């Protein structure tokens, strides 16, 4: 399971993938948003796409903290709920 910090830099990938679909015209906000809504972005924690309102649809992970073999604390995923939207 990637960390929060691994996920925070990846949205730049979305912009780079949406730009060609908008034919490079990133100043046209609606055209860019329409292009981004058609792209599914592979992220470290699973695929992300945007709904019709521009909100992410992504996996949600329930984790628990436990000790690994070396005795260090770690987050362990116990349940994954795929493709969760705001609704």
Buried (B, 14 or more C-beta within 10 A) or exposed (E): EEEEEEBEEBEEBBEEBBBEBBEEEEEEEEBBEEBBBEBEBEBEBBEBBBEEEEEBBBBEBEEEEEEEEEEEEEEEEEEBEEEEEEE
